Amino acid sequence: MPFCSNCGSQLPEGSAFCSNCGARQGAGGSVTPTSVPVVSSEPLDYDIEGDNLQIIRVRLKPGQELIAEAGKMVYKTPSVEWQTKMTGEGIGQKLFGALKRKLTGESLFLTHFRLSGAKGEVGFAGDFPGRIQAFELGAGQAVLVQRDGFVAAEASVTLDIAFTKKIGAGLFGGEGFILQKLTGPGTAFIHGGGDFVEFTLGSGESLQIDTGCVVAFDESVSYDVQFAGGIASSIFGGEGLFLATLTGPGRAIIQTMTLSKLRRELGGGVGAKTGGGEAHGLETLTNFFGSSD
């Protein structure tokens, strides 16, 4: 039985067009199963295991393909084939895609995983202690993610960059002007530090967050950065001069630990707490107005 070269659906012998997607078939009206594998329409079979060092365990079915950030794979069975490559068809698209990925804080390449046998499994994890969140995205549904938060997704998910629309968010937000945009259909996985707290914001409802603690939010949620309040509270309260503001409607996810905070606490260097939040507040003031050296 031949299969469609575009969607993988079974075709009657000699068909010139696919009855499922409408794509024109090659000479002879079909593509053999050995040249184009069947594309599975089954949902992704996965588990997220662990506590603060979580891992994604994905059990692939024939026709399913995953893309992952380079270096996120922890293990795989021999039946899972992998290939690291740039996204895009021509050299121009590949270079442009690599540039966009570099801007979002990711590596230049994506690793593709596909099953070559009857069954197989592959596992992915983040780079530091934290949580993993799965998104089941419908066709055209998008979520915005912190710059380095992407771990893995089904190959049907589109990865792109999203620019913050307000200059305040770009200059003073923990994520800068650029966020990652993941668009369905398909399942996507992201990683963040510490634990996750999820909010469902109503229309016009706002949430003020430490600028670095924003992990992900629906495309319908607006993102801005605003002055935190009084000078004394901002400087000596240890929370910095600015807060990120998310306004609904939509879902928002925040993280309880950022990589920069983890580095500061473990390193014991500049910015390490020596007697409360005042040290961090004075550091914020120094960084904002510049060094006197």
Buried (B, 14 or more C-beta within 10 A) or exposed (E): EBBBBBBBBBBEEEBEEBEEEEEEBEEEBBBEEEEBBBBBEEEBEBEBEEEEEBBBBBBBBBBBBBBBBEEBBEEBBEBBBEEEEBBBEEEEEBEBBBEBBEBBBBBBBBBBBBBEEEEBBBBBBBEBBBBBBBBEBEEEBBBBBBBBBBBBBBBBBBBBBBEBEBEBBBEBBBBBBBBBBBBBBBBBBBBBBBEBEEBEBEEEBBBEBBBBBBBBBBBEBBBBBBEBEEEEEBBBBBBBBBBBBBBBBBBBBBBBBBBEBBEBEEEEEEBBEEEEBBBBBBBBBEEEEEEEE
